[in-house]
């Protein structure tokens, strides 16, 4: 006799990632209306972005930590993400590629949609970093500052006091969301807010990574993390994009779903 049909464990990481995705899509839909972008377009694009982001984030994590976590485990461990294991920059690249594919298929204005979605990326990341905190990934270096936190003894940090880097990045992402949402209503050209997001996130991530303690390797004599190297590339891309797009005025043409 078996009284229990299913035993399901739900992790906070998964819950908060879902909450972040929903909050991001809802705010993007509302923002899109003010820019003449139909809500159905944002909702449909959002599904593509989520799938691309999940694939890209997991792919980059597996590649980055293959020897430490996956080389000696069964292959199916690659797809287990309930307890974390996502790299944000991989998700950003995956979402950008899937979004580009969607707008090319539907023949939609890429940069206008990118501006609509950019603040919501930061908002979704705010919730996602609290998921990292609950899981214990993306942890900080040892510190004795008054706001230091500790994880259980069986954590990688062995219960030592560390920087709450997940909280640092979450709060900075919330501030970035507020700034971009304010700026969106005052933008001068399509692509401006997305470029500003790239610059803003690259800077905040570069700073937070000085306090991260979870990287297995560093570069330039141990001074720079892999995340900081990527941040420099993203910063350069954001600045180049801003300069390239700043002389282009927004079209002002409403974006509506195409009939089948």
PyMOL commands that set and color helices and strands:
alter all, ss='L'
color gray80, all
select helices_A, chain A and resi 12-34+39-64+66-70+75-79+88-106+110-135+165-184+192-211+226-245
alter helices_A, ss='H'
color red, helices_A
select strands_A, chain A and resi 218-219+224-225
alter strands_A, ss='S'
color yellow, strands_A
deselect
rebuild
show_as cartoon
